Amino acid sequence: MHRLTELFQTPEFWVAVAFVIFCSILVYVGAIQKIIDTLDQRSARIKAELDEARRLRDEAEQLLAVYRSKQRDAEQEAAGIIAGAKAEAGRLAIEVRMKMEEFVARRTKMAETKINQAEAQALADVRAAAADAAVAAAERILTQTVKGKVADNLIVQGIADASKKLNLN
């Protein structure tokens, strides 16, 4: 019995008794059910939030897949555009080079033609000047040295030669 009396005098015993009385009051008032209902509501709310988070994650993954696909398509399109631009640039470079070579060749030919014409004109001018000088010199010599009958014979001879060359017979 001594032990039982000692048990009633310990603070732990009275804390246990108070705890049992407290739990009994909670059961009687229905607080346990309210706590359970509150925990159930909180559990349902957390479950709904987790479901919403899963749904949002799935939507985000789908959206990410769509954007990655669009990115690949855009990269392929950009590569195609770059390849087309390089090909067009190469074609234009060849075309410009050909036009430039054609232009240079045409200008060179025109310059050569002008040079040839200028040479021919200069040669003709020199021949004409030489002929004019020869005629003038011959005229001076003839007018100074040839007079009288010799001059008349030369004129007749020149007219005859001219009519033969012109076929006036």
Phi, psi and omega per residue, in radians:
M1 nan -0.494 -3.140
H2 -1.051 -0.613 -3.134
R3 -1.236 -0.650 -3.138
L4 -1.171 -0.707 3.110
T5 -1.129 -0.710 3.110
E6 -1.129 -0.582 -3.136
L7 -1.146 -0.680 -3.128
F8 -1.260 -0.264 -3.097
Q9 -1.680 -0.093 -3.127
T10 -1.505 2.469 3.136
P11 -1.151 -0.504 -3.122
E12 -1.127 -0.662 3.132
F13 -1.083 -0.805 -3.090
W14 -1.231 -0.529 3.045
V15 -1.162 -0.709 3.118
A16 -1.148 -0.731 3.114
V17 -1.109 -0.775 -3.138
A18 -1.106 -0.667 3.133
F19 -1.143 -0.730 3.121
V20 -1.129 -0.757 3.120
I21 -1.114 -0.747 -3.140
F22 -1.078 -0.786 3.141
C23 -1.135 -0.637 3.120
S24 -1.140 -0.714 3.107
I25 -1.126 -0.740 3.128
L26 -1.079 -0.706 3.114
V27 -1.172 -0.723 -3.116
Y28 -1.139 -0.769 -3.110
V29 -1.294 -0.412 -3.119
G30 1.608 0.316 -3.119
A31 -1.189 -0.566 3.133
I32 -1.082 -0.761 3.134
Q33 -1.116 -0.688 3.110
K34 -1.128 -0.721 3.123
I35 -1.118 -0.760 3.132
I36 -1.114 -0.749 3.110
D37 -1.087 -0.745 3.124
T38 -1.096 -0.765 3.115
L39 -1.141 -0.669 3.090
D40 -1.104 -0.749 3.115
Q41 -1.101 -0.757 3.130
R42 -1.125 -0.709 3.094
S43 -1.085 -0.739 3.120
A44 -1.130 -0.729 3.128
R45 -1.120 -0.747 3.121
I46 -1.128 -0.710 3.112
K47 -1.102 -0.728 3.113
A48 -1.118 -0.711 3.116
E49 -1.146 -0.688 3.096
L50 -1.144 -0.720 3.091
D51 -1.088 -0.744 3.112
E52 -1.121 -0.700 3.118
A53 -1.120 -0.715 3.096
R54 -1.102 -0.763 3.135
R55 -1.082 -0.781 3.121
L56 -1.128 -0.670 3.102
R57 -1.119 -0.751 3.109
D58 -1.085 -0.751 3.102
E59 -1.097 -0.716 3.135
A60 -1.123 -0.711 3.111
E61 -1.127 -0.712 3.103
Q62 -1.117 -0.777 3.125
L63 -1.105 -0.693 3.103
L64 -1.105 -0.723 3.112
A65 -1.101 -0.713 3.119
V66 -1.105 -0.788 -3.126
Y67 -1.175 -0.637 3.082
R68 -1.127 -0.702 3.099
S69 -1.103 -0.779 3.112
K70 -1.098 -0.665 3.132
Q71 -1.121 -0.771 3.107
R72 -1.074 -0.766 3.127
D73 -1.072 -0.751 3.140
A74 -1.131 -0.685 3.116
E75 -1.140 -0.706 3.107
Q76 -1.147 -0.730 3.123
E77 -1.121 -0.727 3.116
A78 -1.104 -0.711 3.116
A79 -1.115 -0.691 3.093
G80 -1.115 -0.746 3.131
I81 -1.111 -0.741 -3.141
I82 -1.127 -0.749 3.123
A83 -1.109 -0.730 3.099
G84 -1.100 -0.723 3.130
A85 -1.139 -0.687 3.107
K86 -1.130 -0.746 3.132
A87 -1.114 -0.747 3.135
E88 -1.126 -0.715 3.116
A89 -1.109 -0.713 3.107
G90 -1.120 -0.750 3.126
R91 -1.111 -0.760 3.127
L92 -1.135 -0.664 3.123
A93 -1.102 -0.755 3.116
I94 -1.119 -0.755 -3.129
E95 -1.104 -0.769 3.130
V96 -1.121 -0.729 3.123
R97 -1.079 -0.757 -3.140
M98 -1.134 -0.744 3.129
K99 -1.129 -0.668 3.137
M100 -1.151 -0.768 3.117
E101 -1.106 -0.707 3.109
E102 -1.115 -0.733 3.135
F103 -1.104 -0.799 -3.139
V104 -1.109 -0.744 3.139
A105 -1.107 -0.754 3.138
R106 -1.110 -0.770 3.133
R107 -1.142 -0.692 3.118
T108 -1.099 -0.777 -3.141
K109 -1.115 -0.733 3.112
M110 -1.092 -0.719 3.130
A111 -1.129 -0.744 3.115
E112 -1.105 -0.716 3.110
T113 -1.093 -0.780 3.130
K114 -1.110 -0.705 3.117
I115 -1.103 -0.801 3.121
N116 -1.072 -0.723 3.111
Q117 -1.136 -0.726 3.132
A118 -1.132 -0.698 3.101
E119 -1.113 -0.789 3.140
A120 -1.100 -0.741 3.131
Q121 -1.127 -0.744 3.130
A122 -1.117 -0.732 3.115
L123 -1.107 -0.748 3.115
A124 -1.127 -0.730 3.118
D125 -1.090 -0.728 3.126
V126 -1.129 -0.753 3.134
R127 -1.120 -0.742 3.134
A128 -1.118 -0.740 3.131
A129 -1.128 -0.706 3.120
A130 -1.144 -0.734 3.123
A131 -1.122 -0.773 3.117
D132 -1.071 -0.723 3.131
A133 -1.153 -0.711 3.129
A134 -1.137 -0.736 3.137
V135 -1.130 -0.772 -3.131
A136 -1.108 -0.722 3.137
A137 -1.157 -0.755 3.127
A138 -1.131 -0.669 3.133
E139 -1.128 -0.734 3.137
R140 -1.135 -0.769 -3.129
I141 -1.130 -0.779 -3.097
L142 -1.177 -0.720 -3.128
T143 -1.190 -0.503 -3.131
Q144 -1.476 -0.578 -3.034
T145 -1.800 -0.553 -3.041
V146 -1.788 2.188 3.122
K147 -2.571 2.704 3.036
G148 1.387 -2.346 -3.027
K149 -1.126 -0.682 -3.137
V150 -1.088 -0.698 -3.136
A151 -1.170 -0.733 -3.140
D152 -1.121 -0.726 3.121
N153 -1.106 -0.717 3.124
L154 -1.127 -0.668 3.126
I155 -1.152 -0.805 3.122
V156 -1.076 -0.799 3.131
Q157 -1.064 -0.728 -3.140
G158 -1.132 -0.689 3.125
I159 -1.165 -0.715 3.127
A160 -1.139 -0.758 3.114
D161 -1.107 -0.712 -3.136
A162 -1.143 -0.710 -3.135
S163 -1.211 -0.556 3.064
K164 -1.167 -0.755 -3.115
K165 -1.193 -0.561 -3.138
L166 -1.609 0.011 -3.139
N167 0.978 0.858 3.134
L168 -1.696 0.188 -3.103
N169 -0.823 nan nan
